[in-house]
Amino acid sequence: MENAYQRKKEPELIRQKILAHAIQLSADKGVTGVSIQAVADLVGVSKGGVFHHFPSKQKLLEAMVITVLEHLDGVIDQFIQADDCEYGCFTRAYIEVTLQKKIVGMEHSWSAISMIMLTDRTFNDLWIHWLNARLERHAVTDADLELKILRFAADGVWLTAFTEVENPDETLEMKQELIRRSYP
């Protein structure tokens, strides 16, 4: 006879819930707002349940960044598939994604996670590895120095927009101009 009070074990579902709630917490309260206890409370498991999946807060944060980068890959690929010009297709997708405050599927988390990648060396290394892999993958279409300059410019616009120094209308205007310049 099955115990009515015993929960069915679904480790992958629990792991995904932990990640989703941790990402949401980081979006709402920043990385410092992500505590093992807060995540456990949101998921409805014990702290030990969180530690079963992620042996430390650092490993949980690392998994969050990796999850976001995997999602980002899919969004970038969608932009590339919709682009009818091969030259600069990754750069245009990069500019589109970089200069969006909200990315489909990551509506609340993109800004918080991108700031984690900027401020923590471990997470910055994950970002650099991701970017280098994408640049290698798109070497034929996006290796030109002009395109590299445009990606760096997008990073600068992102930083000013993120810190809210930039006017949103100016950010949009800059984004459109960077994309325009990415065509042959």
CYANA upper distance limits for C-alpha pairs under 8 A (distance plus 0.5 A):
 10 GLU  CA     14 ILE  CA      6.73
 11 PRO  CA     15 ARG  CA      6.53
 12 GLU  CA     16 GLN  CA      6.66
 13 LEU  CA     17 LYS  CA      6.68
 14 ILE  CA     18 ILE  CA      6.61
 14 ILE  CA     43 VAL  CA      8.20
 15 ARG  CA     19 LEU  CA      6.82
 15 ARG  CA     50 VAL  CA      8.47
 15 ARG  CA     53 HIS  CA      6.75
 16 GLN  CA     20 ALA  CA      6.57
 17 LYS  CA     21 HIS  CA      6.55
 17 LYS  CA     43 VAL  CA      6.84
 18 ILE  CA     22 ALA  CA      6.51
 18 ILE  CA     39 VAL  CA      6.96
 18 ILE  CA     40 ALA  CA      7.95
 18 ILE  CA     43 VAL  CA      6.68
 18 ILE  CA     50 VAL  CA      7.57
 19 LEU  CA     23 ILE  CA      6.55
 19 LEU  CA     60 LEU  CA      7.89
 19 LEU  CA     63 ALA  CA      7.87
 19 LEU  CA     64 MET  CA      6.51
 20 ALA  CA     24 GLN  CA      6.68
 21 HIS  CA     25 LEU  CA      6.54
 21 HIS  CA     39 VAL  CA      6.66
 21 HIS  CA     42 LEU  CA      7.20
 21 HIS  CA     43 VAL  CA      7.52
 22 ALA  CA     26 SER  CA      6.68
 22 ALA  CA     34 VAL  CA      6.68
 22 ALA  CA     39 VAL  CA      6.34
 22 ALA  CA     60 LEU  CA      8.44
 22 ALA  CA     61 LEU  CA      8.42
 22 ALA  CA     64 MET  CA      7.83
 23 ILE  CA     27 ALA  CA      6.75
 23 ILE  CA     64 MET  CA      6.75
 23 ILE  CA    109 SER  CA      6.68
 23 ILE  CA    113 ILE  CA      8.26
 24 GLN  CA     28 ASP  CA      6.68
 24 GLN  CA    108 HIS  CA      7.41
 24 GLN  CA    109 SER  CA      6.79
 25 LEU  CA     29 LYS  CA      6.24
 25 LEU  CA     30 GLY  CA      7.47
 25 LEU  CA     31 VAL  CA      8.23
 25 LEU  CA     33 GLY  CA      6.85
 25 LEU  CA     34 VAL  CA      6.23
 25 LEU  CA     39 VAL  CA      8.26
 26 SER  CA     30 GLY  CA      4.75
 26 SER  CA     31 VAL  CA      5.35
 26 SER  CA     32 THR  CA      8.04
 26 SER  CA     33 GLY  CA      6.71
 26 SER  CA     34 VAL  CA      6.33
 26 SER  CA    109 SER  CA      7.52
 26 SER  CA    112 ALA  CA      6.56
 26 SER  CA    113 ILE  CA      7.80
 27 ALA  CA     31 VAL  CA      8.45
 27 ALA  CA    108 HIS  CA      6.12
 27 ALA  CA    109 SER  CA      5.12
 27 ALA  CA    110 TRP  CA      8.12
 27 ALA  CA    111 SER  CA      7.73
 27 ALA  CA    112 ALA  CA      5.48
 27 ALA  CA    113 ILE  CA      7.87
 28 ASP  CA     33 GLY  CA      8.37
 28 ASP  CA    108 HIS  CA      8.17
 29 LYS  CA     33 GLY  CA      5.26
 29 LYS  CA     34 VAL  CA      7.91
 30 GLY  CA     34 VAL  CA      7.65
 30 GLY  CA    112 ALA  CA      6.61
 31 VAL  CA    112 ALA  CA      8.06
 31 VAL  CA    116 ILE  CA      7.64
 34 VAL  CA     38 ALA  CA      7.23
 34 VAL  CA     39 VAL  CA      7.46
 35 SER  CA     39 VAL  CA      6.75
 35 SER  CA     57 LYS  CA      7.81
 36 ILE  CA     40 ALA  CA      6.54
 36 ILE  CA     47 LYS  CA      6.64
 36 ILE  CA     50 VAL  CA      7.36
 36 ILE  CA     57 LYS  CA      7.12
 37 GLN  CA     41 ASP  CA      6.57
 37 GLN  CA     46 SER  CA      8.25
 37 GLN  CA     47 LYS  CA      6.22
 38 ALA  CA     42 LEU  CA      6.80
 39 VAL  CA     43 VAL  CA      6.67
 39 VAL  CA     50 VAL  CA      8.22
 40 ALA  CA     44 GLY  CA      6.29
 40 ALA  CA     45 VAL  CA      5.52
 40 ALA  CA     46 SER  CA      6.01
 40 ALA  CA     47 LYS  CA      5.97
 40 ALA  CA     49 GLY  CA      7.91
 40 ALA  CA     50 VAL  CA      6.69
 41 ASP  CA     45 VAL  CA      6.96
 41 ASP  CA     46 SER  CA      7.86
 45 VAL  CA     49 GLY  CA      6.13
 45 VAL  CA     50 VAL  CA      7.60
 46 SER  CA     50 VAL  CA      7.17
 47 LYS  CA     51 PHE  CA      6.72
 48 GLY  CA     52 HIS  CA      6.46
 49 GLY  CA     53 HIS  CA      7.41
 50 VAL  CA     54 PHE  CA      6.54
 50 VAL  CA     55 PRO  CA      8.39
 51 PHE  CA     55 PRO  CA      5.22
 51 PHE  CA     56 SER  CA      6.99
 54 PHE  CA     59 LYS  CA      6.25
 54 PHE  CA     60 LEU  CA      5.94
 55 PRO  CA     59 LYS  CA      6.98
 55 PRO  CA     60 LEU  CA      8.26
 56 SER  CA     60 LEU  CA      6.89
 57 LYS  CA     61 LEU  CA      6.65
 58 GLN  CA     62 GLU  CA      6.56
 59 LYS  CA     63 ALA  CA      6.59
 60 LEU  CA     64 MET  CA      6.72
 61 LEU  CA     65 VAL  CA      6.85
 62 GLU  CA     66 ILE  CA      6.75
 62 GLU  CA    123 PHE  CA      7.20
 63 ALA  CA     67 THR  CA      6.51
 64 MET  CA     68 VAL  CA      6.72
 65 VAL  CA     69 LEU  CA      6.62
 65 VAL  CA    113 ILE  CA      7.04
 65 VAL  CA    117 MET  CA      8.09
 65 VAL  CA    123 PHE  CA      7.48
 65 VAL  CA    126 LEU  CA      8.29
 66 ILE  CA     70 GLU  CA      6.62
 66 ILE  CA    126 LEU  CA      8.01
 67 THR  CA     71 HIS  CA      6.79
 68 VAL  CA     72 LEU  CA      6.50
 68 VAL  CA    106 MET  CA      8.24
 68 VAL  CA    110 TRP  CA      8.30
 68 VAL  CA    113 ILE  CA      8.02
 69 LEU  CA     73 ASP  CA      6.66
 69 LEU  CA    127 TRP  CA      8.22
 69 LEU  CA    130 TRP  CA      7.85
 70 GLU  CA     74 GLY  CA      7.24
 71 HIS  CA     75 VAL  CA      6.98
 71 HIS  CA    105 GLY  CA      8.29
 72 LEU  CA     76 ILE  CA      6.53
 73 ASP  CA     77 ASP  CA      6.58
 74 GLY  CA     78 GLN  CA      6.76
 75 VAL  CA     79 PHE  CA      7.00
 75 VAL  CA     97 VAL  CA      8.33
 75 VAL  CA    103 ILE  CA      8.49
 75 VAL  CA    104 VAL  CA      8.30
 76 ILE  CA     80 ILE  CA      6.76
 76 ILE  CA     90 PHE  CA      7.95
 76 ILE  CA     93 ALA  CA      6.02
 76 ILE  CA     94 TYR  CA      7.31
 76 ILE  CA     97 VAL  CA      7.67
 77 ASP  CA     81 GLN  CA      6.54
 77 ASP  CA     93 ALA  CA      8.42
 78 GLN  CA     82 ALA  CA      6.77
 79 PHE  CA     83 ASP  CA      6.80
 79 PHE  CA     93 ALA  CA      5.84
 80 ILE  CA     89 CYS  CA      6.07
 80 ILE  CA     90 PHE  CA      6.78
 80 ILE  CA     93 ALA  CA      6.63
 83 ASP  CA     89 CYS  CA      6.92
 85 CYS  CA     89 CYS  CA      7.00
 85 CYS  CA    183 TYR  CA      8.27
 86 GLU  CA    141 THR  CA      6.59
 87 TYR  CA    141 THR  CA      5.20
 87 TYR  CA    142 ASP  CA      6.98
 87 TYR  CA    182 SER  CA      8.48
 87 TYR  CA    183 TYR  CA      7.25
 87 TYR  CA    184 PRO  CA      7.34
 88 GLY  CA     92 ARG  CA      6.68
 88 GLY  CA    141 THR  CA      6.02
 88 GLY  CA    142 ASP  CA      5.41
 88 GLY  CA    147 LEU  CA      7.21
 88 GLY  CA    182 SER  CA      6.27
 88 GLY  CA    183 TYR  CA      6.98
 89 CYS  CA     93 ALA  CA      6.75
 89 CYS  CA    141 THR  CA      7.36
 89 CYS  CA    142 ASP  CA      7.64
 90 PHE  CA     94 TYR  CA      6.42
 90 PHE  CA    138 HIS  CA      7.20
 90 PHE  CA    141 THR  CA      8.06
 90 PHE  CA    142 ASP  CA      6.95
 91 THR  CA     95 ILE  CA      6.58
 91 THR  CA    142 ASP  CA      7.00
 91 THR  CA    147 LEU  CA      6.93
 91 THR  CA    148 LYS  CA      8.38
 91 THR  CA    150 LEU  CA      8.07
 91 THR  CA    151 ARG  CA      6.82
 91 THR  CA    182 SER  CA      7.61
 92 ARG  CA     96 GLU  CA      6.62
 92 ARG  CA    179 ILE  CA      6.13
 92 ARG  CA    182 SER  CA      7.14
 93 ALA  CA     97 VAL  CA      6.64
 94 TYR  CA     98 THR  CA      6.30
 94 TYR  CA    151 ARG  CA      7.63
 95 ILE  CA     99 LEU  CA      6.50
 95 ILE  CA    151 ARG  CA      7.04
 95 ILE  CA    154 ALA  CA      6.30
 95 ILE  CA    175 LYS  CA      7.35
 95 ILE  CA    178 LEU  CA      7.99
 95 ILE  CA    179 ILE  CA      7.53
 96 GLU  CA    100 GLN  CA      6.91
 96 GLU  CA    175 LYS  CA      7.80
 97 VAL  CA    103 ILE  CA      7.55
 98 THR  CA    154 ALA  CA      7.32
 98 THR  CA    155 ASP  CA      7.54
 98 THR  CA    158 TRP  CA      6.89
 99 LEU  CA    154 ALA  CA      7.51
 99 LEU  CA    157 VAL  CA      7.95
 99 LEU  CA    158 TRP  CA      6.13
 99 LEU  CA    171 THR  CA      8.09
 99 LEU  CA    175 LYS  CA      7.33
101 LYS  CA    107 GLU  CA      8.42
101 LYS  CA    110 TRP  CA      7.49
101 LYS  CA    111 SER  CA      7.02
102 LYS  CA    106 MET  CA      7.04
102 LYS  CA    107 GLU  CA      5.05
102 LYS  CA    108 HIS  CA      7.13
102 LYS  CA    109 SER  CA      8.35
102 LYS  CA    110 TRP  CA      6.80
102 LYS  CA    111 SER  CA      8.18
103 ILE  CA    107 GLU  CA      5.78
103 ILE  CA    110 TRP  CA      7.15
106 MET  CA    110 TRP  CA      6.21
108 HIS  CA    112 ALA  CA      8.40
109 SER  CA    113 ILE  CA      6.44
110 TRP  CA    114 SER  CA      6.38
111 SER  CA    115 MET  CA      6.67
111 SER  CA    162 PHE  CA      7.96
112 ALA  CA    116 ILE  CA      6.91
113 ILE  CA    117 MET  CA      6.86
114 SER  CA    118 LEU  CA      6.79
115 MET  CA    119 THR  CA      6.65
116 ILE  CA    120 ASP  CA      6.41
116 ILE  CA    123 PHE  CA      7.17
116 ILE  CA    124 ASN  CA      8.25
117 MET  CA    121 ARG  CA      8.00
117 MET  CA    122 THR  CA      8.44
117 MET  CA    123 PHE  CA      5.20
117 MET  CA    124 ASN  CA      4.99
117 MET  CA    125 ASP  CA      8.47
117 MET  CA    126 LEU  CA      8.18
117 MET  CA    127 TRP  CA      6.87
118 LEU  CA    123 PHE  CA      8.02
118 LEU  CA    124 ASN  CA      6.20
119 THR  CA    123 PHE  CA      8.43
119 THR  CA    124 ASN  CA      7.67
120 ASP  CA    124 ASN  CA      6.38
121 ARG  CA    125 ASP  CA      6.54
122 THR  CA    126 LEU  CA      7.11
123 PHE  CA    127 TRP  CA      6.85
124 ASN  CA    128 ILE  CA      6.64
125 ASP  CA    129 HIS  CA      6.52
126 LEU  CA    130 TRP  CA      6.63
127 TRP  CA    131 LEU  CA      6.59
128 ILE  CA    132 ASN  CA      6.45
129 HIS  CA    133 ALA  CA      6.60
130 TRP  CA    134 ARG  CA      6.78
131 LEU  CA    135 LEU  CA      6.59
132 ASN  CA    136 GLU  CA      6.54
133 ALA  CA    137 ARG  CA      6.60
134 ARG  CA    138 HIS  CA      6.66
135 LEU  CA    139 ALA  CA      6.19
135 LEU  CA    142 ASP  CA      7.63
135 LEU  CA    143 ALA  CA      7.93
138 HIS  CA    142 ASP  CA      6.18
138 HIS  CA    143 ALA  CA      7.93
139 ALA  CA    143 ALA  CA      5.46
142 ASP  CA    147 LEU  CA      6.80
142 ASP  CA    148 LYS  CA      8.24
143 ALA  CA    147 LEU  CA      7.47
143 ALA  CA    148 LYS  CA      7.64
144 ASP  CA    148 LYS  CA      7.02
145 LEU  CA    149 ILE  CA      6.69
146 GLU  CA    150 LEU  CA      6.84
146 GLU  CA    182 SER  CA      8.37
147 LEU  CA    151 ARG  CA      6.78
147 LEU  CA    182 SER  CA      6.75
148 LYS  CA    152 PHE  CA      6.74
149 ILE  CA    153 ALA  CA      6.58
150 LEU  CA    154 ALA  CA      6.65
150 LEU  CA    178 LEU  CA      6.64
150 LEU  CA    181 ARG  CA      8.37
150 LEU  CA    182 SER  CA      7.77
151 ARG  CA    155 ASP  CA      6.82
152 PHE  CA    156 GLY  CA      6.90
153 ALA  CA    157 VAL  CA      6.71
153 ALA  CA    178 LEU  CA      8.40
154 ALA  CA    158 TRP  CA      6.47
154 ALA  CA    175 LYS  CA      7.80
154 ALA  CA    178 LEU  CA      7.89
155 ASP  CA    159 LEU  CA      6.73
156 GLY  CA    160 THR  CA      6.90
157 VAL  CA    161 ALA  CA      6.52
157 VAL  CA    166 GLU  CA      8.35
157 VAL  CA    171 THR  CA      7.26
157 VAL  CA    174 MET  CA      8.04
158 TRP  CA    162 PHE  CA      6.25
159 LEU  CA    163 THR  CA      6.63
160 THR  CA    164 GLU  CA      6.58
160 THR  CA    165 VAL  CA      5.72
160 THR  CA    166 GLU  CA      5.86
161 ALA  CA    165 VAL  CA      6.48
161 ALA  CA    166 GLU  CA      5.38
161 ALA  CA    167 ASN  CA      7.74
161 ALA  CA    168 PRO  CA      7.63
161 ALA  CA    171 THR  CA      7.24
166 GLU  CA    170 GLU  CA      7.27
166 GLU  CA    171 THR  CA      7.06
167 ASN  CA    171 THR  CA      6.76
168 PRO  CA    172 LEU  CA      6.76
169 ASP  CA    173 GLU  CA      6.72
170 GLU  CA    174 MET  CA      6.53
171 THR  CA    175 LYS  CA      6.57
172 LEU  CA    176 GLN  CA      6.69
173 GLU  CA    177 GLU  CA      6.74
174 MET  CA    178 LEU  CA      6.58
175 LYS  CA    179 ILE  CA      6.69
176 GLN  CA    180 ARG  CA      6.58
177 GLU  CA    181 ARG  CA      6.72
178 LEU  CA    182 SER  CA      6.89
179 ILE  CA    183 TYR  CA      7.83
